[in-house]
Amino acid sequence: MSEWQANVSGIDKRREKEYQYVREVLDFGWHNSSSAGFTRRLEEKFAETFGVKYAISNNSGTGTMHACLMAAGIGPGDEVIVPALTMASTALVVIHQNAVPIFADIDGETFNIDPADIRRRITPYTKAIIPVALYGMAPDLDAIMDIAREHNLVIIEDDAECLLGRYQGRLVGTIGDMASFSFQSSKHITGGGEGGMVITDNEEYARLVRKATVLGYATLTAQAGRTVVPREIRQDPQFERHDMLGWNYRLPELSAAVALAQLERGEELVSWRQNVAQMYAQVIDGCDWLVAQKVPPDVGHTYWCYTVLLKAEEKELTWHGFRDKYVEFGGDPIYGAWVPVYLEPVFREERFYGRGCPIHCPLYKGTPPVYERGLCPITEKIQPNLFQFRTNYDMERASHQMDALTKTIAYFNGKT
Ligand SMILES: Cc1ncc(COP(=O)(O)O)c(C=O)c1O
């Protein structure tokens, strides 16, 4: 029995810190100007873990990216390139900021955004790129950074699905101008259901992200834990609070307490998922009609999920046919991948702000994109046949999944 297997029975014990920190917040209570300090501690720990100067907490991995766009000065008339295959927030935030999302196609093997296609989509209006570390694995960030330097673009890494991933020896999140993380409940670490973080080495971005996150308060700075206006300033009736547009994306202390406890054992939580991914890899090894997401050399995958492409045409198999059999053999229902974002009704039918903004906006001088089938052919071909297997299982449940997958593969192999 491996150390990892032996440790499984200790899983609840390892959550002691969560209980302890939450209790500390409850004991401290809620006050307008002071807190138990977990937001500050979480931000400091995050910055330390990544070796960056600034970490700014947020209540989601969506609000994070919205705040980053705001900090980067993106707005009406600007285009932002995003992958076609991602959770929709990557593109929704561009609309939130009244800019135009331009979708780039994916690489057929890594399923990540394809730098060559990014190049094809650049126009004089392109201001930023949001590359996603899809399923827990960094895209080709060197190639993306080269494009950014050539065209003077801001890079906002969407690392919602990737905690402590590696790219060419560097931590994913430290390569772009800013990086965004999510603590939503399915992620490597959670803030008790929701939460997020932005990291950056740029003080001005950090200050503006903080202000966008906390109502544009005039006195906020990049400093960790700086989420409220000091009382002595706030009490002054002459105090003009808001010198910039901002939202209330503050992370509650309770969420920060849970997220801090989880971050303190972040490596362990990530390696847990990597171990489960390894088990899936062993089961599908030799099956030529199930192809796992390709991991390029020198890239450390964190396996938010283990994603497999069903070569349906080779096996005369359907996505639903495979899934039904897997469930019949005792597997948990498997997730499919998100519909290409631009084919979601909200994009297809441009259900954005009134009067056509931001796509048909007088400030936008580019060619309005048409969000329709055919825009990103590789994504459209691959997406319907992806399986996103969960990796956040304990050993016993993981073994059940492996058993079901082994039987399902054997069943369909036996049919030919
Ligand atoms: C790639 C990606 N980006 C952004 C988000 C949004 O994060 P949140 O749910 O915390 O808003 C998620 C997941 O939820 C995601 O998977």
The ligand as an SDF file (V2000), in Angstrom:
LIG
                    3D

 16 16  0  0  0  0  0  0  0  0999 V2000
  -11.6600   28.2760  -16.7570 C   0  0  0  0  0  0  0  0  0  0  0  0
  -12.5500   28.9450  -15.7420 C   0  0  0  0  0  0  0  0  0  0  0  0
  -12.5790   30.2750  -15.6850 N   0  0  0  0  0  0  0  0  0  0  0  0
  -13.3340   30.9170  -14.7940 C   0  0  0  0  0  0  0  0  0  0  0  0
  -14.1020   30.2460  -13.9050 C   0  0  0  0  0  0  0  0  0  0  0  0
  -14.9660   31.0450  -12.9980 C   0  0  0  0  0  0  0  0  0  0  0  0
  -14.6710   30.8740  -11.6730 O   0  0  0  0  0  0  0  0  0  0  0  0
  -15.8030   31.1420  -10.5590 P   0  0  0  0  0  0  0  0  0  0  0  0
  -16.7940   30.0360  -10.6510 O   0  0  0  0  0  0  0  0  0  0  0  0
  -15.0450   31.1580   -9.2950 O   0  0  0  0  0  0  0  0  0  0  0  0
  -16.4150   32.4620  -10.8830 O   0  0  0  0  0  0  0  0  0  0  0  0
  -14.1120   28.8380  -13.9110 C   0  0  0  0  0  0  0  0  0  0  0  0
  -14.8780   27.9800  -12.9950 C   0  0  0  0  0  0  0  0  0  0  0  0
  -15.7580   28.0880  -12.3310 O   0  0  0  0  0  0  0  0  0  0  0  0
  -13.3220   28.1760  -14.8660 C   0  0  0  0  0  0  0  0  0  0  0  0
  -13.3170   26.8350  -14.9190 O   0  0  0  0  0  0  0  0  0  0  0  0
  1  2  1  0
  2  3  1  0
  2 15  2  0
  3  4  2  0
  4  5  1  0
  5  6  1  0
  5 12  2  0
  6  7  1  0
  7  8  1  0
  8  9  2  0
  8 10  1  0
  8 11  1  0
 12 13  1  0
 12 15  1  0
 13 14  2  0
 15 16  1  0
M  END
$$$$
